[in-house]
Amino acid sequence: MTCSRPSRAPRRVRVVACVAVTADGKIDSAAREGGGFASRLDRDRLDALRAEADALVVGARTVRTEDPPFRVRDPARRHRRRERGRPEQPLVVVISRSGEIPPQARFLHEPCGGRLLALPENPAPAVSGGLEALVRGGELELVRAGHGEVDVEVLLAQLGTRGVRSVLVEGGGEMLAAFVERDLLDELCVTICPVLLGGRDAPTAVEGRGLSIAGRRRLELLEVERAADELFLRYRVGRGT
């Protein structure tokens, strides 16, 4: 007679977010010009965080407005990933409510460990002919999670079944808010850049509906680094009450 072991709940995916902000807390100008104030050193920090992640998660608006690269640049870091039996590049996940992604976007054409476009289940948005061709060719996979908008908790569970154990959230403010509001963010890395932008309509690192004072998330400072006029801060994120 054999006894089966009780099934274990899937291990929770670890979520880290990385953001560069001005000294007055902005991630972009009110005109949404695409940031551009972070230093070479900050970009290298981002590269190191990418190298540690199984998947990179970003909102579609960031892709449309900034079209940043989503890959590990440093050959040594890519080599270390291969030595650990991991793909040279992480999986890239773009979250979109509308399915509107420019077919020429970098993430669709740069080397990566796979490409997912996460969309809500209902209503199911249509994707452009260019994206449909990439789906048919196996270069892009569509995943569905949530109603009306992508449910990031459901999405993380789906990523967990694919073997993803850690994700790096790269923006924007609405995307980061979705993880904060659902108590899914474990760690926050912030680079404070020595510039001011101002503007009541300029986006901040965490947008969304916002939290009450009673429901605020407390942060535990784990690391501080100064490089010239920049400050790099790493926090552990507490849970809501």
FENMOUR-V227418 format. One line per field, one symbol per residue. burial: I if it has 9 or more other C-alpha atoms within 8 Angstrom, else O. Layout:
burial = ???
This chain:
burial = OOOOOOOOOOOOIIIIIIIIIIIIOIIIIIOIIOIOOIOOOIIOOIIIIIIOIIIIIIIIOIIIIIIOOIIIOOOOIIIOIIOOOOOIIIIIIIIIIOIOIOOOIIIIOIOIIIIIIIIIIOOOIOOOOOIIOIIOOOIIIIOIIIIIIIIIOIIIIOIIOOOIIIIIIIIIIIIIIIIIIOOIIIIIIIIIIOOOIOOOOIIIIIIOOOOOOOOOOOOOIOOIOOOOOIIIIIIIIIOOO
